[in-house]
């Protein structure tokens, strides 16, 4: 018996997407997520075909008090060059021409599949932005969590706030100040920013089904997204780590989220919040519990408020927008 190739839609897949009238059914996207971080990132074309090289000052020159008739030694600052890698995320879709044309719905079917591919690409990019690790997955780009993964002994450990969780059901809140001198998105030199889709039309492809590895005519679509992040100044990103989700939901020994968000704003250099676009990121569970915790703070004149930004009502904390990111996990290991 031939093995069914599950990468190419079948008649069964087509039937599952057809409503009783014979049209492509409107699909309820139960797998969709909210990852608003992708809309916040400013993007810069990299200066390398594979990413971006940035120069960071690591030391100041020495200066001296001088007496009359006494000299001082010359000095200089020190810098280091950092190469940031971008990743290349791709997706392919192929469907038998005759399957796609059933009931004359080929355009609707392909549009439906395009929505799913765009959502999948968005989710993968948002996840990689926070958890991408080139040490274990060299094809990705380096995300924020590996960069802010150690408190003790790390140069940027002062920008990781411990919320007290000790188990493996932890999550994080991130404060990111986006800007050209702090942190921004990159795409390789000579490429274009954003998700790229190519409709390659009808192609002849080789399949895993049929007699041997036969050929068939198929509609073919290609998706590609080249993206990375450049962290020029680590002081403009703060991670509130070790938020114990079970304690938070039970409101038993739960972390005071607002207190730690206040701390986060003070870890950024003085005046730094005005040097870019500061945004808090958290998942739905953490935001829900932050909203519940705010009840007591509202009585004291503080807590979460709602602002109108670009015509939309956005939750904010001390004037800093709060964005939902479903890609932020609730299974993070303790950061120490």
C-alpha positions in Angstrom: 0.0 0.0 0.0 1.3 3.4 -0.9 2.0 5.9 1.9 -0.2 8.9 1.9 1.8 12.1 1.5 0.4 14.3 4.3 2.1 17.5 3.0 -0.2 17.7 0.0 -3.9 18.3 0.5 -6.1 15.3 -0.4 -9.7 14.9 -1.4 -10.5 14.4 2.2 -8.9 17.7 3.1 -11.0 19.4 0.4 -14.2 17.8 1.6 -13.5 19.0 5.2 -13.3 22.6 3.9 -16.4 22.5 1.8 -19.8 23.6 3.2 -23.1 22.0 2.1 -23.5 24.5 -0.7 -20.3 23.4 -2.3 -18.3 26.5 -1.4 -15.2 26.7 0.7 -16.4 27.0 4.3 -15.5 29.9 6.6 -12.9 28.4 8.9 -12.9 29.2 12.6 -9.2 29.9 13.4 -9.0 28.2 16.7 -5.3 28.0 16.4 -4.7 31.7 15.9 -2.8 33.7 18.4 -2.3 37.3 19.4 1.4 38.3 19.1 1.3 42.1 19.0 5.1 42.4 19.4 5.6 41.9 15.7 3.7 45.1 14.9 5.8 47.1 17.4 9.3 46.3 16.1 11.0 48.9 14.1 13.0 47.4 11.2 16.4 48.4 9.7 18.0 46.8 6.7 21.1 45.0 7.8 24.6 45.9 6.6 25.5 42.3 6.0 24.0 39.7 3.6 23.3 37.5 6.7 22.3 40.1 9.2 23.8 43.2 10.8 27.1 44.3 12.3 26.9 46.9 15.1 29.6 48.6 17.1 29.2 49.0 20.8 31.4 51.1 23.2 32.7 48.9 26.0 35.0 51.3 27.8 35.5 55.0 28.3 38.9 56.8 28.0 40.8 57.6 31.1 40.9 61.3 32.2 43.3 62.8 34.7 43.7 65.7 37.1 46.8 67.7 36.0 49.2 69.9 37.9 51.0 72.9 36.3 54.1 71.6 34.5 52.9 68.1 34.8 51.7 66.0 31.9 49.1 63.2 31.5 49.1 60.1 29.4 46.9 59.8 26.3 44.0 57.3 26.5 41.2 56.0 24.3 37.8 54.4 24.6 37.3 50.7 23.6 34.6 49.3 21.3 33.6 45.8 20.2 31.8 44.8 17.0 28.9 42.4 17.3 27.4 40.5 14.4 23.7 39.8 14.7 22.4 36.9 12.6 19.0 36.9 10.9 17.0 33.8 10.2 15.2 32.6 7.1 11.7 31.1 7.8 10.1 29.4 4.8 6.9 27.5 3.9 5.7 25.7 0.8 2.2 24.7 -0.2 1.3 22.4 -3.0 -2.1 21.1 -4.1 -3.1 18.9 -7.0 -4.7 21.1 -9.7 -7.6 18.8 -10.0 -8.3 18.7 -6.3 -8.1 22.5 -6.1 -10.6 22.9 -9.0 -13.3 20.7 -7.5 -16.5 22.6 -7.4 -14.7 25.6 -9.0 -13.3 26.8 -5.7 -9.5 26.8 -6.4 -9.1 30.5 -5.6 -11.0 30.3 -2.3 -9.2 27.2 -1.2 -5.8 28.7 -1.8 -6.8 31.9 0.0 -7.9 29.9 2.9 -4.6 28.1 3.1 -2.7 31.3 2.7 -4.4 32.6 5.9 -3.2 29.5 7.8 0.4 29.9 6.5 0.6 33.6 7.5 -0.7 32.7 11.0 1.9 29.9 11.3 4.7 32.2 10.2 3.6 34.8 12.7 3.5 32.4 15.6 6.9 30.9 14.7 8.5 34.4 14.4 7.0 35.6 17.7 8.2 32.5 19.5 11.7 32.8 18.0 11.9 36.4 19.0 11.7 35.4 22.6 13.1 31.9 22.6 15.3 31.4 19.5 18.6 29.8 20.4 21.3 29.6 17.8 23.3 27.4 20.2 20.9 24.6 19.8 19.2 25.6 16.5 21.7 27.4 14.4 19.2 28.1 11.6 17.3 30.5 13.9 18.2 33.9 15.2 19.1 34.6 18.8 16.0 35.6 20.8 15.7 37.6 24.0 15.4 34.7 26.5 18.9 33.3 25.9 20.3 36.8 26.0 18.7 37.3 29.4 19.0 33.8 30.8 21.3 34.2 33.7 21.1 36.5 36.7 24.1 35.6 38.8 27.4 36.7 37.3 25.9 38.0 34.0 26.7 41.5 32.8 23.0 42.1 32.1 21.9 40.2 35.2 20.8 43.5 36.8 18.1 43.8 34.1 16.5 40.5 35.1 14.1 40.8 38.0 13.3 37.6 40.0 9.6 37.2 40.7 10.2 34.3 43.0 9.0 31.3 41.1 11.0 28.1 41.7 9.2 25.4 39.7 8.9 24.8 35.9 5.6 26.6 35.4 7.0 30.1 35.1 6.5 32.9 32.7 8.0 36.3 32.1 7.0 39.9 31.5 9.3 41.9 29.2 9.9 45.6 29.0 11.5 46.5 25.7 12.4 50.0 24.6 12.5 49.8 20.8 14.8 52.3 19.0 17.8 52.6 16.7 20.2 52.9 19.6 18.7 50.2 21.8 17.0 47.2 20.1 15.4 46.8 16.7 14.5 44.3 14.0 16.8 43.6 11.1 16.5 42.0 7.7 19.5 41.0 5.5 21.2 43.5 3.2 19.6 43.6 -0.2 16.4 41.8 0.9 12.9 43.2 1.7 11.2 43.5 5.1 8.2 41.5 6.1 6.5 38.3 5.1 6.9 37.6 1.3 4.5 35.4 -0.6 5.0 34.1 -4.1 2.2 32.5 -6.1 4.2 30.2 -8.4 1.1 29.1 -10.3 0.9 25.6 -11.8 4.1 23.5 -11.5 5.0 19.9 -12.2 6.0 18.3 -8.9 7.2 14.9 -7.8 4.9 13.1 -5.2 5.4 10.3 -2.7 2.2 8.6 -3.8 1.1 6.9 -6.9 3.3 4.5 -8.9 6.8 4.9 -7.6 7.4 8.6 -7.2 5.2 10.0 -9.9 4.7 13.5 -11.2 1.6 15.7 -11.1 0.5 19.2 -11.9 0.0 21.3 -8.8 -0.6 24.8 -7.6 2.5 25.9 -5.7 2.9 28.7 -3.2 6.0 29.9 -1.4 6.3 31.9 1.8 9.5 33.4 3.2 10.4 35.7 6.0 13.9 36.9 6.8 14.2 38.5 10.2 16.4 38.9 13.2 17.0 41.3 16.1 19.9 43.6 16.9 20.5 44.4 20.6 22.7 47.4 20.6 22.3 48.3 24.3 21.2 45.6 26.8 20.1 48.2 29.3 17.0 48.9 27.3 15.4 45.5 27.8 14.2 44.2 31.2 13.0 40.7 31.9 10.7 40.0 34.9 11.4 36.3 35.1 10.2 33.4 37.4 6.5 34.4 37.5 5.0 31.3 39.0 1.7 30.8 37.1 0.0 28.4 39.5 0.7 30.7 42.5 -0.4 33.7 40.4 -3.8 32.1 39.4 -4.4 30.8 43.0 -3.4 34.3 44.3 -1.4 32.4 46.9 2.2 33.6 47.4 1.8 35.3 44.1 4.3 37.8 42.7 3.2 41.5 43.0 3.3 42.2 39.2 2.8 45.9 39.5 5.6 46.3 42.0 8.0 44.4 39.7 6.8 46.4 36.6 7.7 49.6 38.6 11.1 48.1 39.3 11.5 47.3 35.6 11.0 50.9 34.6 13.8 51.9 36.9 16.3 49.4 35.5 16.3 51.3 32.2 18.9 54.2 32.1 17.5 57.5 33.4 15.6 59.2 30.6 15.8 56.0 28.6 12.1 55.5 28.3 11.9 58.6 26.2 14.8 57.5 23.9 12.6 54.9 22.1 9.2 53.2 22.2 8.8 51.4 25.6 6.3 48.5 25.6 5.5 45.8 28.2 4.9 42.2 26.8 3.1 39.4 28.7 0.8 36.5 27.9 -3.0 36.3 28.6 -2.8 34.6 31.9 -0.3 37.1 33.3 -2.3 40.0 32.0 -5.5 38.6 33.4 -3.9 38.4 36.9 -2.4 41.8 36.5 -5.8 43.2 35.8 -7.2 41.4 38.9 -4.3 42.7 41.1 -5.0 46.2 39.9 -8.2 46.4 41.9 -6.4 47.4 45.1 -4.0 49.7 43.3 -6.9 51.6 41.6 -8.1 52.7 45.0 -4.7 54.2 45.6 -4.6 56.0 42.3 -2.3 53.6 40.5 -2.4 50.4 38.4 -3.4 49.6 34.9 -5.1 52.2 32.8 -6.4 52.4 29.2 -5.1 54.8 26.6 -6.1 55.5 23.1 -3.2 54.9 20.7 -3.7 55.1 16.9 -7.5 55.1 17.5 -7.4 51.9 19.6 -7.9 51.4 23.3 -4.7 49.9 24.7 -4.0 48.9 28.3 -1.0 50.7 29.7 1.0 50.9 32.9 2.5 54.3 33.8 1.9 55.4 30.3 3.7 52.4 28.8 1.5 50.2 26.5 0.9 46.6 27.5 0.8 44.1 24.6 -0.4 40.5 24.6 2.0 37.9 23.3 0.5 34.4 23.3 4.0 33.0 22.3 5.2 33.7 25.8 5.3 30.4 27.6 4.0 29.3 31.0 6.6 26.5 31.2 9.8 28.4 31.6 12.5 27.0 33.8 13.7 29.1 36.7 16.2 31.8 35.8 19.0 32.0 38.3 
